[in-house]
């Protein structure tokens, strides 16, 4: 049940982030849920492979290249989803940063208290 709530809140985070940024456009909540699912899939399966192949440049840039990887994943999701549009690399970078802040806030809200 908690996983479903987190997934629905990820869709809300995508909608809120697109509302805050002028260069990111999401048509509706269903598109936001699809974006949240694809970003989660990309972060789970594609991102570790990219990080592994780019270890030398990541070390050379002191980890800043990981932001480029996040932006490229967002741009890939933009390419895959018709109702989701990002106007460029810098908007994708801002989207990934703000989305991670919202998702971490929502994760803290849904965490079970001990």
N, C-alpha and C positions, 0 to 999 in steps of 0.2 A: 504494500500500500504506500509506503514511504517513497519507493522508487517512482511510482506513478505521480505522486504529488511533486516530486522533484522535477520530473519530466515536464509536467504542466507549468511549473514555475520557471523552467528554462525557456518555455515558449513566451511567458510573460516577460522574462528578461530580454529576449530578442525584440519583442515589441517595444519595451521601454527604451532600449538602446537605440532602436531605429527612430523612435520619437525624439530622442535627444540629439541625434546626429542628422544633419541635413543631407549628407551624402549617402545615407543608407536608407533604402526604401523596402518595406515589407507590405504586401498587398493586404493580408488578413492574418487572423490568428492561426489558421490551418497552415499557411505558408511558414509562419513563425515556428510552429511545431515541427514542420519538416526541416527547417533550417537547424533547429535545436538538435534534432535527431542526427542529421548529417554531420554537424559540427562535433557532436559526441562520438559518432562513429570514426570520423577523421582523427580526432584526438586520441582515440583508443587504439586504432590500428595503423594509420598512416604516419602520424606524428613521430612515434618511436623509431620507425624506419628512417625517416628523414633526419632525425636527430643523430642517429647512428652514423649515417653517411656524411654528415656535416660536422662531425666532431672537431676536425682541425680548424675550420673557419670559426666555429663557435668558441673554441679556446682562444684563437687569435683576436676575436672581437670581444672577449671577456663575457660571453653569453648573450650579447645583444643580437646575434644572428637568430636566436630563438624567436625574437619578435618578428623577424622576417618570415620564419617558418609559419608562425601563427597567421600572419597576414596572407600568405600564399594559400593556406588552408581555407580561409574565409573567401578569398577570391575564387577558389575551386568550387566551393559551395554556391557562390554567386553564379558560376557558369552552369551548375547542375539544376538549380531551382529557378524557374521562370518568373515567379512572383517575388523574387528577392533580388535586389539590385544594389551594388556597391559602386560608387563613382570612381574609385581609384585605390591605389595602394595605401595612401595615408588614411583614407576613410576606413579601409579594412583594418589597419593598425589600431586606429581609435576604437573601432567596433570591437575588436578582440580584447582590448584592455578594459573597456567599460563592461563588456559582457562578462568577463571573468570576475570583476568586482561585484556585479549583480548576482552572479551564480554563487559566489562565496557568501554573500549576505543571505541569500535564500537557503543555502546549505546550513548556515548557522541557525536560521529560524526553524528549520525542520528537524534539526538534530534532537534526538531523544535525550531528555534530561535524566541524569542518574542521581 
